[in-house]
Amino acid sequence: PFIYWISDEFRKKFGGKTVDDYIDVVKGLTTSDNNRFLRFWWEIPVENISNDYKKDRKKWVRYVKGGPYNKWYGNMWTVLNWENDGDEINSFTDEKGNQRSVVRNTGYYFREGITYSAAGSKGVTFRYLPTNYIIDAGGPGIYPNEYKNVWYQLGFFNSKLVYYICDCLNPTVNINQGDLWRVPFAKPSVKQELLVEHLSKQNVEIKKSLCSHSI
């Protein structure tokens, strides 16, 4: 389906390769009880928050949940109880023994990529996701697959073109992974890739300086 105002010429662009051919867009974890499993990072002593879970195995790991409209970097406020590879959250059930939490796509946890807010009245925005973060259902992850350059991907997804395409595919406050899979994508030239990579890194550094309170 497409929004009614899209032109026949533009619709033809969707006949070629798409994001799904080159890049993985995946949902993350659903705790089903944020008050139990999540904390703001400033509530936990910094020495108890993992810097590299594979090495230090600390109880609290960094976690992204989406959040408000925000491009390039930020919305990194929460940490998750992931002690013993998420023992407690993996065994979280209701009174009938049914699993409450949903732990998805663990193979992508702690990898470098991109995240975004699945819901937002101002439209979709994308942010750099450093290593050592776990993704949420409301803050999904975008990870390199066939095409490897995370920084070009970040610039591509934050472009006006992708903003317009997402609005055409799903003109609601929610953008799901299926919408992003359908976005047309072509590998750039080396020159274009390097330029967009440079600008994306520059934008992230600027945003980091504005979000220096974040971890």
Disulfide bonds with the S-S distance in Angstrom:
none
